Amino acid sequence: MQRLLLFYGLGIPFGFGLFLAGFRFGLFGSDTVLFYRGLKIIASAAVVQGAALAWAAGPGRAGVGGAHAFAATMASLALSVCFLIVVPVSLDRSVSVFLLGTMDRADRPVTRAELQDALIRTYIKAYGAVDRRVQEQALSGNVAVAKDGTLTLTPQGRAFLRLSRLLGPTFRLNMEYLDPPAPKAPTRSERAGR
């Protein structure tokens, strides 16, 4: 029993450590979507971890069996996926974290109007939040970008929204975010670029 606890106690953190090291050393650094890069790192870490644990579990070594090597690898993979979604992906996408950072940089009390202005001026316009999200959704296959730059929701994107709207009430999500009003069509002068 002690040998088994030691195997899991070392094996699970080993895989999570490989995941963290993959990020730290820029594995798949050319991927622009953090979530997809994270999944690739997790898959790579699981392969390395699985091979190492299968070797360690073999006869004459830990002697705990291949099933335990597989279970420890899967537990580490699950831990890494949860961590990826809860920490780096949330921080990467979080308007709340941006607003907290804005307040920290102000080093004084700020108003809601100042935060709204900073969100629009900096997060959305200067940091290109819309362009970044459109690029992510195009890479995900939810949005098609035409040559003229116009955007169309793909069948996959529509299916994703249907599923999201179906799940929303179960988790008591704000349905306004899942079913917003259509954008206002540009006026003739806006289309002309004036």
N, C-alpha and C positions, 0 to 999 in steps of 0.2 A: 504493500500500500504506500509506503514511504517513497519507493522508487517511482510509482505512478504519480504521486503528488509532485515530486521533484520534476518529473518529465513535463507535466502540464505547467508547473510553476515557472519553468525556464522556457518551455516551447512556445507558449502563447505570447509572452513579451518579446521573444525573439522575432516573431513575424511582425509584430507591431513596430519593433525597432527598425526592421528592414523597410517598412512603409515610411516611417519618419525619415530615415536616411535617404530614401529615394527622393523625397521632396527636398531635403537639405542639400543634396548634391545635384539637383536639377535634372533628374531623370525625366525624360519626355518633356523637357523644358520648352520645346517648340510648340506644344499644344497650347492654344490660347484659352481653352475652356478648362478652368480649374477642376471642375467635377470629373470631366473625362480623363484629364491627366491623372487625377487621383485614382480613378478606377484602373487605369493601366498600371500604375505603380503597385496598387494592391494586388492585381493579378500576377505581376512579376514577382512580388514578394512572396505570394502564396506558392508559386512554383519552386522558388529557392528554398523556402521554409519547408515545404512538403518533402522535397528531396533530402534535405538535411535531417529532418525528423525521422523519415523512413530509414535512413542510414543509422541514426542514433538508436532507433527502436529495435534494430536487428539483433540477432543472436550474438551473445558474447559482449554486448554493449549494455544498453539500458534494459533490453529484453522485455519491453512492454507490448510489442506487437504493432503491426501496420495500422490497425483500426484506430489505435490511440494517436498515431502520427497524423492520420487523416482528421480525427476529431480535433486535435490541437490546432491544426492548420485552419480548419473551418471556423473554430472559435476565434482565432486571431484575425481571420478575414472579416468576420462579422464585427468584431471590435473596431477594426480599421475603417470599415464602411460607415459605421455609426459615427465615429470620430470625424471622418471626412465631412459628412453632411452637417453635423452639429457645430463643428468649430471652423475649419478653414472656409468651407463653402458659405456658411452663414456670415462670417466676417467679410468675405469677398463681396457679398451681395447686400449687406445690411445698410439700409438707410438710417436705422437707429444708431449704428456705430458711427456713421458719418456725422450725424447730428451731435453725438457725444463728443467726437473729436473737434467739431466746430466750436462747441462751448468751451472745451479745454483750451483751444488756441486763443479764444477771445479773452480769457483770464479776467472776465468780468461777467456780471449778469447780462443775459441777452433776452430779447423778446422773441415771441413766436414769429412775428413778422420778419425779424432778422434771420431766424433759422429757415423760414420759407424762402427768403431771398437767396440765402447761401445754397440751399438745396437746388433751386432752379438755376442760379447763376453758375455755381461751381460743379455740383454733382452731375446735373443733367447736361448743362451746356459745355462748360470747360473740360470736364472729364469724359464727355461723350457717352453718357450712360445709355442713351437710346441706341446709338450705333453699336455699342458693345453688346447689348442685349439682342439686337437684331442679328448681329454676326453669330452669336451663340445659337439663336433659334434657327438660323439658316444651316449652321453646321449640324444641328440636331435633326434637321429635316422637317421642322414645323412651319417654316416660312420659306417661300421662294422669292428671290430678288431678281426682278427683270432688268434688262439692259438700261432702261431709263431710270432705274433706282426705285421704282414702285415695288411694293411688297404685297404678296398674296399668301394667305393662309393655305397650307397644303392639306390634303385629306388626313394625313397623320396629325397635323396641328389641330384640325377640327375634332378628331377622335380624342386627342389629349384634352381639349377643352370640355368635350362631353363627359369624359370620365371625371375631370376635376369638378365640374358642376354637380355631378352625381354624388361625389364623395364630400363635397363642401358642407352640406347640412349635417352629415354624420359627425364631423369634427367641429361643428359650429364656427366655420370660417366666415369671414365677412364676404358675402356673395357679391358685393359691389366690386371687389377686386377680380372676381372670376367672371363677372358678367357686366362690364362697364358699358356706358353709352358709346355709340359710334363716334368717331372723330368728326369734327366740323369740317365740311368740305371747304376747300380754299376758295376765296372770292376771285373774281376775274383779275383784279389788280395783283393779288398774291400769286396767281398762276403766271402772270406776266413778269413777275419778279420785281415788282415795284416796292 
